[in-house]
């Protein structure tokens, strides 16, 4: 990829799976990229092993500080079993950037109310799948930008992402946080519902039975992401974010009845996994901007047949 023509330096703060995806992707987009992390995290993206050596580790978080620098904070939160979100590591990272000449972009997952006490220029939550995080950071499916109060002029990176993403939202950090949680909660809800419905069909005691159960669900959902019968949702994000948002909302005027049921359903299904080890792992990605192959041909034939049977539809606009 061609190098950018500006002098911006990207400093990744926190080199876990999100930080590494951002570091490798921004290096691929032509930015000089370095990182700071007090530990030695394992490398998560072995398919990009050759690029790791070109991302320098800093001994001091402010070693490359300048007006042209942008600090991309990818430090993780922690969520207790009661749903309490702990962002103390994120706060420490931001405290260490006080007085920095460069701008600050936060990509960590943070509840709306907790964002109010943090100082940054932009809150840009990530919408990455672990299996394709680097590629999805190069070409984001969603770009959600929450502009902080008194934020400096945007980095050139945002314009690059705008030109490469499918959808862009720009608003407040509160708005951006709500969209981030909506995305994760919707994914978790779909997984738990399909799994619970699959459990109502039968038990995956053999490959044949599992295939029959999957065929029933796939007939309606076409095997789409988050709508395939399999193991319970897990990973770095969905369980903790579901607990955190339910607890946050539970402290307000309403009760998170659906979210509580979703988490309970997922735990019930998790217990079933121990008895039926045939349940497959599910891996998801953002949908392609077009459909192809047999599914595309089938949809085309259906649309043409419908219009030929009723010529009035030939002149009707789709909405």
N, C-alpha and C positions, 0 to 999 in steps of 0.2 A: 504494500500500500504506500502511496505517496506521502512524504513527510509534510507536516503542516508548515506554513510560512511564518508562523508567529514564534515568539520566544518563550511561551508558557512552559513551565515545568510542573508536572503532576507529582505530588507527594502523597502516596497512599498511606494512610494511618490505620494500621491493623492489617495483618497479612494472613487472615484466615481464608476460607473458601470464597467469600465475597471480595475481599481485598485482592486476592490473587487473580480472580476473574477480571476485576477492573484494571489491575496493573498490566496484565498480559494484553487485554483488549486495547487499552489506550496506547500501549507501546506499538501494537499492530496498526493503530490509526495514525502513527507517526509522531506521537508525543514523547519527549524525554520523560521517562517515568522512573521514579525511585520510591522506596518505601521505608517506613519506620515501624518496627515491632520489637518490644522488649524481649520477646521470646524467639524460639526457632520453630515456627510452625512447619508441619510436613507439607510437601508439595502435593497439591490435589489434582493437578491437570497434567498427567504424565504425557499426554499426546502433544503438549506444548513444551516439553522439557527443554528444548533448545533455546527457547525465549527467556527462560528464567534467569540465565546468566547475564542477560542484558539489562535486567532490572536491579539496580544497585541498592543494597541495604544501607541505611543511614545509622550512624551511631548516636546522632543528636537529631531530634525531630525538627529543629530549626536550622539544620546545617545548610539547607538550600533556600532559606527564606529570602524572598524578594517580592516586589510588587507584581511580578509576572508569575509568581508561584500560586498554585491552587492545591489546597490540602483536601483530599477526599477521604473523609472519615468513614471507615468500614468496621468499626469496633462493634462487637456483638453485645446484645442485651442478655440478661438471664431472667428466667421466669420460674418462680417457685410453684409448688404443687397447688397452692391456694390461688395462683394467678397473679401474684404480686410481681410487677416488673421492676427489675433492678438495672438501672442504667448508670451505675456508679463508674464503671470502666469508661463509658462514653463521656461522662462529665470530666473524668480525669484527663482524657485525651484532649477535650476542648479547653480545659484549664491550661494545659501545657502550650496551647496555641494563642493564649492571650498576648496581645501586643504584636502578633505576627503581622508582617507587611502583606502577606499573601491572603487570598480569599479562602473561604471555608465552605465546602460542600459536604453535607451529612447524608450518608446512604444507609445508616443503621435503621432498624425497625424500632420506632418509638411511638408510644401512645400519644394521642393528640394533646392531652393536658400537660404531659411532661415536656413537650417541646417548648412550652411557653417560657421555661426558665433557662433555656440554652441559647448561647450566642453563636450564630452562624450566618452565612449569607444566603445559602439555598439548601432546602431539604429536598433531596431527589431519591426517594426510596427505590430499591432495586426490585425488579420483577424477573428473577432469574431461576431457571431450573438447573439443579446441580449437574446434570449430565451434559448440558450444553451452555453452561454459564458464560464461558468466554465468548462463544459465537453470539450469544444473545446480548452480550454487553457491547459487542462491535455493532450489531444490527438490532437494537432493542425493539421489541414488539410494542411496548408501551413506554412513553416518556412522560413522567409526571414531575413537574417542577413546582415546588413551593417556595416562593420568594420571601425571605426573611425581612424584617423591618430594617430599613436603612442599608439594604444589600448593595454591594458595589456592582459595577457593570458585569454582565454575564461573561463567562469564559467562552472562548471560541468553540469549545467542545460541544456546547449546547446546540449551536447551529449545525454542527456535523451530525449530532444525534437526531435533530429534527429532520434532516434530509434522509436519514436512514431508517426511521421508525415508521410504524403503521399508524399510531395514534399519539397525539400530544395533548396533555392537559397542563394548564398553567393557572395557579391560584395561590392560596396561602399555604403555609406549612400544615395547618390543621386540615385543610382540604386534602393535601397530598397524603397525610397519614391515614385519613378515612378511606381513601381509594386503595392504599396498600393493604389495609386490614380487610376491606371488602373483597379484594381479590383472593387473599389467602383463606378467608372464611368460606367463600363460595366454593373454592376448590375442595376444602375439607368437607363441606356439607354434601357435595355431590358424591364424593368417595364413600362417606358413611352411609348415605341413602342407598346407593347401588349395592354396597356390600350387605346391608341389612335386608334389602329385597332379595338378593341372591340367597341369603341364609333362609329366607322363607320358601324358596323354591325347593331346596334340598340340601344335601351335604356333599361336599367334594371328596368323596371317599375313594374315587378312582378317576383316572384321566377321562374316561368315558362320561362319567357323571358331571365332572367339571366342565367338559365340553358342551354338554346339553344345557347346563345352567348358563354358560357364557353365550351360547347361541340365542337363548331367549332374550337376554339383555341386549346383546349386540344387534338383534333385529331392529330394535327401536333406536338405539344410540349409535349404531355403526362403529362400535369400538373406539369412540372418540376419547380424547384425553379426559381423565378423571371420571369417566363413565364406564369403566371396565371392572368386572368382578375380580377381586384379588385380595391381597393383604390389606390390613388396616393402614390408615395414613400415619406416617412417621416423618423422619428426616429432621432437619435443623429448624424448620419454620412452623409447619402447620400445627403440631401439638401445642407448642409454647405460645404461639400467637392466638390460638383459639382460647386457651386458658386466660391469657392476659386480657384480651378484649372482653370476654365474658365477665371477668372480675371487675374490670373498669366500668362497664356498663351497669353491673349489679350494684355499684355504689351510688348510682344515680337514681332517677325516679322509677325506672322500669326493672323488670326481671328478664334476664336472658334465657327464656324458656327453651327456645329452639336450639341455642348454642349449647346449653346444658345437656339437652337430649342428644345432640350430635356427639358430644364428647363421651357420653355414657354408651352410646351405640358403638362408637369406635373401640372402646375398651372391651365391650362384650364380644365384638368380632375378633379382637386381638387374642382373647382367650380361646376362640375357636381355632385360631391358627396353630396353636400347640397340638390340637388333636388331629388336624387335617393339614399336614405339611405340604400338600400339593398346591395350595393357594399360591398363585404367581405374584411376583413383585410387579408393581405398576410403575412405569416411567412416563412422564408427560413432558410435553413441549408446547410452545405456542403454536396455534394452527398456521399452516402455510397460507399465504394471501390468495391462493387459488386451490381448487381441488383437481385431482388428476386421476388417471388410470380408470379402473372399472367403475369406481364411484362417480366420476365425472361423466362417463358415458351413460350410465344408468339415469343420472339426473337429467342429462340432455334429452334422452329418449322420452322420459316421462314428461318433460316440459313441452316437447314438440307434439307428442301424442295428445296431450291435453288441449293444446291450441288447435290441432287439426280436428278434434272432435267437436270443439266449440269455436268456430271462426271469430266470434266476438272478442275472444281473448287475444287475438293477434293484434288488436288495436288498443288493448288496455295496458296502461302503464303499470309496472310493478312498483311496489312501495317497500 
